[in-house]
Amino acid sequence: MEIAPAASFAALLRRFRLATGLSQEALAERAGLSARAISDLERGVRQAPYRETVHLLAGALGLTGADRAALEGTVHRTRSPRAPVSGSDQHSLAGLPAAVTRLIGRDEAIAAVRQYLGRGDVRLLTFTGPPGIGKTRLALATASTFTDEWPDGIVFVNLAPLADPRLVATSILQALGLTDVGARPAAERLRDVLRDKRLLMVLDNFEQVLDAGFLVGTLLENCPRLAMLVTSRTALRLRGEQEYPVPPLPVPPPPDGSDGPLAIENLSALPAVALFVERARAVSPVFTLTEENASAVAKICRHLDGLPLAIELAAARSKVLTPQAMLDRLGHRLDLLTTGARDGPARHRTLREAIAWSHGLLSAEEQVLFRRLGVFVGGCTMTAAERVCDANGDLGLDVFDGVTALVDQSLLQQDVGVDAELRFTMLETLREYALEQLTAAGEYERCRAWHAADVLALAEEAEPHLFTGARGVWLQRLSEEQENIRSALSWALGQEDPELGLRLVGALWLWLQRRLLIEGRQWAEELLAHPGAHRSEKARASALFAAGHFAWLQGDVPVMRTHMDEAVRIRRRTGDAAGLGRALPFLGLAIADDVVMARRLAEEGVARCREAGDQWGVALALTNLGRIAATSGDDAVARPPLEEATALFRDIGDDWLLALPLTSLGAIAYRAGSYEEAQAAFEEALPRFRAVEDRRNTTQVLTNLGYVALARDDVEGARGIFGESLLFGREHGDRFNAPACLRGFSAIALAYGDPTRAVRLIAAAEMMFAATGATRWPAERLGGPGSTDALHAALGEDRFTAAWEFGQGLSLEQLVADMSAQRS
């Protein structure tokens, strides 16, 4: 296709999409993005997509050669890493949530903060203050003024849904466009990813995860070009931290009786009054500041201490109350501030009273709905609100009408999620108040149970779709509910019977492995270790299968075998034929020391899946059967099941897992000396893995392509591929990939006449492979054990032994640093 050099990214994307016959929704599904993101990109709303996004789109469109280069040529105009992705994908190109209203009265504060950061010695600036003071809005507005100063991007991380400091690192990874995969701790991966990045990070709502301050300090210490804006009710108390207490908005001075009231034009220029007027007009377009209402508006702003959220809540009532009527009602509540217990900061109490006042104006049924909505973390759809908030039919209110009323009164925010379905979220301050009311009403435990049951229902509804060509949209829906899923898992761990959590992990294993592998394995292991985890054998077997699969993906073969073995025994005992069919081939994959047994298990799994009519299970079982045969060195036996699996995955429309047997067939072709066939298979598999951000398998295929380049005497090309794969695989914790890459570098060293270096690299590779617990090299991966006879001959026994021992003492960090030096 001829592409004009001056074509914009939006025009190129639309032209390529139409040429392939894909709708925006179909392209979004292939690329693992939202349909709204595709629409925004084609309309030019997001004019400078991030490198990772461009990469995903190129792979999803199947672009090669000049076409791919044309699309990826826009990368020089983009920032990296990728902007945070949410279900609604409403982020600006700087990675910041788009502002929906004008920020009022903060110009001086923004200028002051810019001056702090401009000095160069301040890299951690914390906005502190009570809830509702406007910390988040100020941080976002400040960050948005820095788009030219941070070449690697500005990233926003919303910590409001979190209560566990251990999840902060994972949340930052996701905001960077990375998934929680691999075996390395998320904090280590973050340190390595950000080490050389000149990037500004906004961490919002840090007060509830203050123990993660150590992570912030570690990142700043190890990443010298990183800077952070943090919002928190309290400072982090870290070295080098610059605290910025966010002031309230300036309010009208109280009348002193000498000069009379301020003129209307002067009053309207005051930020607190300007905010009230603007928000009042949003709900009542005819609202005007007049001589008659100006005094009441001024008193409202003074009474609310210039707190933006409190003023907005009050102004939202302008549709039904005049300022004087509002002041009369509000005044009764504010009288409580002058007497009685004072157990918190004055402004904090003011906000609580403003929330309580707004809450008090709701009908009794609306109050029940409001407090029950507090159980949702990260928002919910209307249908979820209906199911949970009226679970036993006692609400006495149509949920749709009630939610609409709460939106109208600024107690809920409305956004667009997956499939253009509306989502409703609560500011964290309001959610805290709702949960307090829920607890006071004695409804907390039962509402949490309703919520967890609803999350499980969604997961079990999604589960069968995750094994079809419709996977993409369901993965997006689940990702949109990530915080609700975490909440349900946490609730299940606190129950005497954790069955719900075991079922949830079992239903979501495919989503977890793609998005939250490390965390997913932790949830599974904690649930399996729960004292009540044996009460439901079916649920336990499901979670064991998930945990075993997670262990396999992390290169932990012994644990995989233990979990899969127990899962198989339970499923045999309970007569779960369908589950047994899927589990047997994975157990066979873990048994490398008894090839006959491994094949028998996989063949039984294939047969049981056929009997159950489980085509997806058959395809995956055949893939594992082929892998087992190839691992044992029998490529001829491996090829037929792999070819059948390829055909089945094509029929099902599963582009992602089709790449698994393709990779194995490519490895078989490579071992047969058919390098052109091998390269074709790997190149077909690679964009399929990339399109769903399957980083583990992406690194595997990259490494295999490096070996194809070596076989074709393209030593420099191989060096570049191995280098890319080693760094990428190290970032995502693939324990098999590093030794494979090191063996490739060993072959390159030998090609350049450096046998000593070659031996050191092989020795290091052997040590790393041994750490996986595997006894055989996975046959779909190239770079397995080879002969060292030539190296013995080249060096002699003593020099060979010395080089081998030296290589065994090298760490991966040392080797990566050495590879980087070699490349430069």
Secondary structure, DSSP 8 states (H G I E B T S, - for coil): ----TT--HHHHHHHHHHHHT--HHHHHHHHTS-HHHHHHHHHTSS-S--HHHHHHHHHHHT--HHHHHHHHGGGGG--SS-----SS--B-TTS-B---S---S-HHHHHHHHHHHHTSS--EEEEE-STTS-HHHHHHHHHHTTTTT-TT-EEEEE-TT---GGGHHHHHHHHTT--B-SSS-HHHHHHHHHTT--EEEEEE-GGGGGGGHHHHHHHHHH-TTEEEEEEESS----TTEEEEE-----------SSS-S--HHHHHHSHHHHHHHHHHHHH-TT----TTTHHHHHHHHHHTTT-HHHHHHHHGGGGT--HHHHHHHHHHHHGGGGSS---S-HHHHHHHHHHHHHHHTS-HHHHHHHHHHTT-SS-EEHHHHHHHHTTTS---S-HHHHHHHHHHTTSSEEEE-GGG-EEEE--HHHHHHHHHHHHHTT-HHHHHHHHHHHHHHHHHHHGGGGGSTTHHHHHHHHHHTHHHHHHHHHHHHTSS--HHHHHHHHHTHHHHHHHBHHHHHHHHHHHHTSTTTTS-HHHHHHHHHHHHHHHHHTT-HHHHHHHHHHHHHHHHHHT-HHHHHHHHHHHHHH--S-HHHHHHHHHHHHHHHHHHT-HHHHHHHHHHHHHHHHHTT-HHHHHHHHHHHHHHHHHHT-HHHHHHHHHHHHHHHHHTT-HHHHHHHHHHHHHHHHHTT-HHHHHHHHHHHHHHHHHTT-HHHHHHHHHHHHHHHHHTT-TTHHHHHHHHHHHHHHHTT-HHHHHHHHHHHHHHHHTTT-SS--TTSS------HHHHHHH-HHHHHHHHHHHHT--HHHHHHHHHHHH-
